[in-house]
Amino acid sequence: MLELSDDQRNHLSMCVVGLVAEYGPGDLDALIFRDPRGRFGISGGPGAPAGCAPVITRAQVDRLMVTHVFVPHDFQSPSSLAMFVEYVRQAVRLS
């Protein structure tokens, strides 16, 4: 499980929205990454930038969206986005 501060949770929320908005379902290698300082970012993939850890790919986000019945429009609701980020947080394993 990914442990996050409130600021990190907010930034991860923005990255989820950005990933889904910028990369379509065909961009399976696009991903959210975390840098060594704990900040999140988005990359077209297939890997994270040097020194950064991949957090979740677009393919994995799509799988969570299907599993938990989310569509991109749901991310406009802060409570729905927070719920989805919680699913992401539970699904991610970083060392």
N, CA and C atoms as an extended XYZ file, in Angstrom:
285
Properties=species:S:1:pos:R:3:atomname:S:1:resname:S:1:resid:I:1 pbc="F F F"
N         0.841       -1.165        0.000 N   MET     1
C         0.000        0.000        0.000 CA  MET     1
C         0.894        1.239        0.000 C   MET     1
N         0.520        2.194       -0.759 N   LEU     2
C         1.268        3.437       -0.893 CA  LEU     2
C         0.875        4.396        0.220 C   LEU     2
N         1.840        4.783        1.044 N   GLU     3
C         1.590        5.739        2.125 CA  GLU     3
C         1.792        7.150        1.580 C   GLU     3
N         0.821        8.036        1.840 N   LEU     4
C         0.859        9.383        1.281 CA  LEU     4
C         0.506       10.435        2.314 C   LEU     4
N         1.181       11.591        2.219 N   SER     5
C         0.759       12.754        2.993 CA  SER     5
C        -0.439       13.366        2.267 C   SER     5
N        -1.093       14.322        2.889 N   ASP     6
C        -2.234       14.984        2.238 CA  ASP     6
C        -1.798       15.680        0.952 C   ASP     6
N        -0.628       16.344        0.986 N   ASP     7
C        -0.131       17.020       -0.217 CA  ASP     7
C         0.149       16.016       -1.331 C   ASP     7
N         0.758       14.883       -0.984 N   GLN     8
C         1.046       13.859       -1.985 CA  GLN     8
C        -0.257       13.288       -2.559 C   GLN     8
N        -1.249       13.096       -1.704 N   ARG     9
C        -2.536       12.574       -2.159 CA  ARG     9
C        -3.166       13.545       -3.165 C   ARG     9
N        -3.102       14.848       -2.858 N   ASN    10
C        -3.650       15.856       -3.773 CA  ASN    10
C        -2.901       15.857       -5.101 C   ASN    10
N        -1.570       15.767       -5.042 N   HIS    11
C        -0.778       15.765       -6.267 CA  HIS    11
C        -1.035       14.492       -7.074 C   HIS    11
N        -1.164       13.354       -6.398 N   LEU    12
C        -1.487       12.113       -7.095 CA  LEU    12
C        -2.855       12.224       -7.768 C   LEU    12
N        -3.803       12.876       -7.116 N   SER    13
C        -5.124       13.093       -7.718 CA  SER    13
C        -5.002       13.872       -9.024 C   SER    13
N        -4.202       14.944       -8.992 N   MET    14
C        -4.000       15.744      -10.203 CA  MET    14
C        -3.323       14.915      -11.296 C   MET    14
N        -2.404       14.051      -10.906 N   CYS    15
C        -1.718       13.211      -11.888 CA  CYS    15
C        -2.660       12.181      -12.506 C   CYS    15
N        -3.572       11.628      -11.720 N   VAL    16
C        -4.564       10.687      -12.265 CA  VAL    16
C        -5.410       11.395      -13.316 C   VAL    16
N        -5.901       12.582      -12.971 N   VAL    17
C        -6.711       13.355      -13.919 CA  VAL    17
C        -5.893       13.665      -15.170 C   VAL    17
N        -4.653       14.098      -14.993 N   GLY    18
C        -3.793       14.427      -16.127 CA  GLY    18
C        -3.477       13.216      -16.984 C   GLY    18
N        -3.199       12.082      -16.368 N   LEU    19
C        -2.893       10.864      -17.123 CA  LEU    19
C        -4.071       10.458      -17.996 C   LEU    19
N        -5.257       10.468      -17.417 N   VAL    20
C        -6.449       10.055      -18.171 CA  VAL    20
C        -6.785       11.078      -19.253 C   VAL    20
N        -6.546       12.354      -18.988 N   ALA    21
C        -6.849       13.400      -19.975 CA  ALA    21
C        -5.840       13.422      -21.120 C   ALA    21
N        -4.550       13.217      -20.804 N   GLU    22
C        -3.499       13.348      -21.807 CA  GLU    22
C        -3.232       12.078      -22.604 C   GLU    22
N        -3.487       10.932      -22.000 N   TYR    23
C        -3.165        9.664      -22.655 CA  TYR    23
C        -4.421        8.809      -22.736 C   TYR    23
N        -4.725        8.367      -23.953 N   GLY    24
C        -5.914        7.554      -24.172 CA  GLY    24
C        -5.705        6.112      -23.765 C   GLY    24
N        -6.769        5.327      -23.823 N   PRO    25
C        -6.687        3.913      -23.454 CA  PRO    25
C        -5.655        3.125      -24.267 C   PRO    25
N        -5.306        3.588      -25.453 N   GLY    26
C        -4.300        2.910      -26.270 CA  GLY    26
C        -2.874        3.177      -25.823 C   GLY    26
N        -2.690        4.169      -24.956 N   ASP    27
C        -1.360        4.530      -24.449 CA  ASP    27
C        -1.059        3.747      -23.172 C   ASP    27
N        -0.998        2.437      -23.310 N   LEU    28
C        -0.910        1.561      -22.150 CA  LEU    28
C         0.356        1.754      -21.324 C   LEU    28
N         1.438        2.243      -21.936 N   ASP    29
C         2.706        2.418      -21.229 CA  ASP    29
C         2.836        3.762      -20.521 C   ASP    29
N         1.924        4.691      -20.795 N   ALA    30
C         1.966        5.969      -20.090 CA  ALA    30
C         1.811        5.683      -18.601 C   ALA    30
N         2.447        6.501      -17.771 N   LEU    31
C         2.426        6.177      -16.348 CA  LEU    31
C         2.554        7.387      -15.448 C   LEU    31
N         2.221        7.138      -14.202 N   ILE    32
C         2.493        8.085      -13.122 CA  ILE    32
C         3.726        7.547      -12.414 C   ILE    32
N         4.667        8.429      -12.116 N   PHE    33
C         5.888        8.030      -11.417 CA  PHE    33
C         6.066        8.868      -10.166 C   PHE    33
N         6.951        8.415       -9.288 N   ARG    34
C         7.305        9.174       -8.088 CA  ARG    34
C         8.807        9.371       -8.082 C   ARG    34
N         9.236       10.613       -7.872 N   ASP    35
C        10.666       10.894       -7.850 CA  ASP    35
C        11.231       10.599       -6.459 C   ASP    35
N        12.549       10.649       -6.308 N   PRO    36
C        13.158       10.330       -5.016 CA  PRO    36
C        12.708       11.234       -3.859 C   PRO    36
N        12.188       12.404       -4.176 N   ARG    37
C        11.712       13.321       -3.131 CA  ARG    37
C        10.239       13.104       -2.797 C   ARG    37
N         9.605       12.105       -3.450 N   GLY    38
C         8.212       11.778       -3.158 CA  GLY    38
C         7.189       12.530       -3.978 C   GLY    38
N         7.651       13.285       -4.984 N   ARG    39
C         6.733       14.028       -5.847 CA  ARG    39
C         6.299       13.139       -7.015 C   ARG    39
N         5.085       13.348       -7.486 N   PHE    40
C         4.533       12.561       -8.579 CA  PHE    40
C         4.605       13.320       -9.890 C   PHE    40
N         4.656       12.578      -10.993 N   GLY    41
C         4.655       13.152      -12.327 CA  GLY    41
C         4.066       12.163      -13.308 C   GLY    41
N         3.921       12.611      -14.544 N   ILE    42
C         3.345       11.797      -15.617 CA  ILE    42
C         4.375       11.658      -16.726 C   ILE    42
N         4.428       10.474      -17.327 N   SER    43
C         5.348       10.213      -18.431 CA  SER    43
C         4.630        9.373      -19.483 C   SER    43
N         5.049        9.529      -20.727 N   GLY    44
C         4.489        8.733      -21.814 CA  GLY    44
C         4.968        7.290      -21.797 C   GLY    44
N         5.933        6.995      -20.924 N   GLY    45
C         6.436        5.624      -20.802 CA  GLY    45
C         7.370        5.272      -21.938 C   GLY    45
N         7.825        4.070      -22.061 N   PRO    46
C         7.368        2.916      -21.296 CA  PRO    46
C         7.964        2.825      -19.894 C   PRO    46
N         8.928        3.635      -19.554 N   GLY    47
C         9.484        3.586      -18.200 CA  GLY    47
C         9.442        4.955      -17.560 C   GLY    47
N         9.734        4.967      -16.275 N   ALA    48
C         9.795        6.231      -15.540 CA  ALA    48
C        11.120        6.915      -15.840 C   ALA    48
N        11.188        8.226      -15.693 N   PRO    49
C        12.462        8.929      -15.866 CA  PRO    49
C        13.521        8.368      -14.915 C   PRO    49
N        14.777        8.567      -15.255 N   ALA    50
C        15.895        8.061      -14.448 CA  ALA    50
C        15.760        8.494      -12.996 C   ALA    50
N        15.934        7.547      -12.096 N   GLY    51
C        15.872        7.818      -10.672 CA  GLY    51
C        14.484        7.835      -10.079 C   GLY    51
N        13.467        7.653      -10.917 N   CYS    52
C        12.085        7.697      -10.449 CA  CYS    52
C        11.480        6.295      -10.447 C   CYS    52
N        10.513        6.093       -9.591 N   ALA    53
C         9.842        4.792       -9.500 CA  ALA    53
C         8.480        4.863      -10.177 C   ALA    53
N         8.178        3.904      -11.059 N   PRO    54
C         6.838        3.869      -11.642 CA  PRO    54
C         5.817        3.576      -10.538 C   PRO    54
N         4.693        4.271      -10.582 N   VAL    55
C         3.640        4.071       -9.594 CA  VAL    55
C         2.518        3.244      -10.201 C   VAL    55
N         1.988        3.703      -11.344 N   ILE    56
C         0.884        3.003      -11.988 CA  ILE    56
C         0.849        3.388      -13.459 C   ILE    56
N         0.568        2.420      -14.323 N   THR    57
C         0.481        2.685      -15.761 CA  THR    57
C        -0.952        3.018      -16.141 C   THR    57
N        -1.086        3.547      -17.347 N   ARG    58
C        -2.430        3.834      -17.859 CA  ARG    58
C        -3.239        2.538      -17.930 C   ARG    58
N        -2.615        1.441      -18.315 N   ALA    59
C        -3.317        0.152      -18.384 CA  ALA    59
C        -3.848       -0.245      -17.004 C   ALA    59
N        -3.048       -0.037      -15.962 N   GLN    60
C        -3.489       -0.375      -14.612 CA  GLN    60
C        -4.598        0.560      -14.138 C   GLN    60
N        -4.504        1.845      -14.509 N   VAL    61
C        -5.572        2.786      -14.186 CA  VAL    61
C        -6.864        2.336      -14.859 C   VAL    61
N        -6.769        1.956      -16.133 N   ASP    62
C        -7.968        1.475      -16.841 CA  ASP    62
C        -8.569        0.259      -16.151 C   ASP    62
N        -7.721       -0.656      -15.713 N   ARG    63
C        -8.213       -1.857      -15.027 CA  ARG    63
C        -8.953       -1.474      -13.747 C   ARG    63
N        -8.381       -0.533      -12.978 N   LEU    64
C        -9.071       -0.081      -11.762 CA  LEU    64
C       -10.381        0.627      -12.103 C   LEU    64
N       -10.388        1.410      -13.175 N   MET    65
C       -11.613        2.099      -13.578 CA  MET    65
C       -12.710        1.096      -13.927 C   MET    65
N       -12.355        0.055      -14.652 N   VAL    66
C       -13.350       -0.964      -15.024 CA  VAL    66
C       -13.801       -1.739      -13.784 C   VAL    66
N       -12.845       -2.143      -12.966 N   THR    67
C       -13.160       -2.936      -11.775 CA  THR    67
C       -14.081       -2.189      -10.819 C   THR    67
N       -13.847       -0.891      -10.656 N   HIS    68
C       -14.600       -0.103       -9.686 CA  HIS    68
C       -15.642        0.801      -10.341 C   HIS    68
N       -15.910        0.583      -11.614 N   VAL    69
C       -16.958        1.260      -12.387 CA  VAL    69
C       -16.805        2.790      -12.353 C   VAL    69
N       -15.658        3.251      -12.820 N   PHE    70
C       -15.391        4.676      -12.974 CA  PHE    70
C       -15.256        4.999      -14.463 C   PHE    70
N       -15.649        6.201      -14.832 N   VAL    71
C       -15.389        6.748      -16.163 CA  VAL    71
C       -14.655        8.070      -15.951 C   VAL    71
N       -13.927        8.560      -16.965 N   PRO    72
C       -13.163        9.807      -16.773 CA  PRO    72
C       -13.992       10.966      -16.228 C   PRO    72
N       -15.238       11.051      -16.634 N   HIS    73
C       -16.115       12.137      -16.168 CA  HIS    73
C       -16.269       12.120      -14.637 C   HIS    73
N       -16.176       10.947      -14.029 N   ASP    74
C       -16.301       10.836      -12.575 CA  ASP    74
C       -15.217       11.619      -11.832 C   ASP    74
N       -14.077       11.850      -12.476 N   PHE    75
C       -12.973       12.536      -11.817 CA  PHE    75
C       -13.230       14.028      -11.647 C   PHE    75
N       -14.328       14.527      -12.205 N   GLN    76
C       -14.705       15.925      -11.989 CA  GLN    76
C       -15.297       16.139      -10.601 C   GLN    76
N       -15.748       15.050       -9.989 N   SER    77
C       -16.286       15.117       -8.628 CA  SER    77
C       -15.141       14.870       -7.639 C   SER    77
N       -14.869       15.826       -6.754 N   PRO    78
C       -13.777       15.629       -5.792 CA  PRO    78
C       -13.927       14.358       -4.955 C   PRO    78
N       -15.130       14.017       -4.557 N   SER    79
C       -15.310       12.821       -3.727 CA  SER    79
C       -15.071       11.547       -4.531 C   SER    79
N       -15.490       11.522       -5.791 N   SER    80
C       -15.237       10.353       -6.639 CA  SER    80
C       -13.751       10.208       -6.934 C   SER    80
N       -13.091       11.332       -7.194 N   LEU    81
C       -11.656       11.299       -7.448 CA  LEU    81
C       -10.907       10.809       -6.206 C   LEU    81
N       -11.294       11.296       -5.046 N   ALA    82
C       -10.655       10.855       -3.797 CA  ALA    82
C       -10.840        9.353       -3.592 C   ALA    82
N       -12.020        8.845       -3.921 N   MET    83
C       -12.277        7.415       -3.783 CA  MET    83
C       -11.392        6.624       -4.745 C   MET    83
N       -11.260        7.113       -5.973 N   PHE    84
C       -10.429        6.414       -6.949 CA  PHE    84
C        -8.956        6.431       -6.525 C   PHE    84
N        -8.481        7.550       -6.034 N   VAL    85
C        -7.092        7.642       -5.579 CA  VAL    85
C        -6.858        6.672       -4.417 C   VAL    85
N        -7.856        6.468       -3.592 N   GLU    86
C        -7.725        5.478       -2.521 CA  GLU    86
C        -7.562        4.074       -3.112 C   GLU    86
N        -8.297        3.754       -4.177 N   TYR    87
C        -8.111        2.461       -4.848 CA  TYR    87
C        -6.699        2.349       -5.419 C   TYR    87
N        -6.201        3.435       -6.007 N   VAL    88
C        -4.831        3.446       -6.535 CA  VAL    88
C        -3.851        3.218       -5.381 C   VAL    88
N        -4.038        3.930       -4.305 N   ARG    89
C        -3.138        3.823       -3.160 CA  ARG    89
C        -3.086        2.389       -2.630 C   ARG    89
N        -4.231        1.733       -2.571 N   GLN    90
C        -4.275        0.360       -2.082 CA  GLN    90
C        -3.644       -0.627       -3.058 C   GLN    90
N        -3.718       -0.311       -4.345 N   ALA    91
C        -3.218       -1.239       -5.367 CA  ALA    91
C        -1.706       -1.149       -5.568 C   ALA    91
N        -1.107       -0.025       -5.212 N   VAL    92
C         0.302        0.227       -5.505 CA  VAL    92
C         1.201       -0.355       -4.419 C   VAL    92
N         2.270       -0.978       -4.890 N   ARG    93
C         3.303       -1.508       -3.981 CA  ARG    93
C         4.636       -0.906       -4.407 C   ARG    93
N         5.179       -0.033       -3.565 N   LEU    94
C         6.503        0.543       -3.825 CA  LEU    94
C         7.414        0.164       -2.686 C   LEU    94
N         8.678       -0.100       -3.025 N   SER    95
C         9.624       -0.419       -1.964 CA  SER    95
C        10.381        0.823       -1.541 C   SER    95
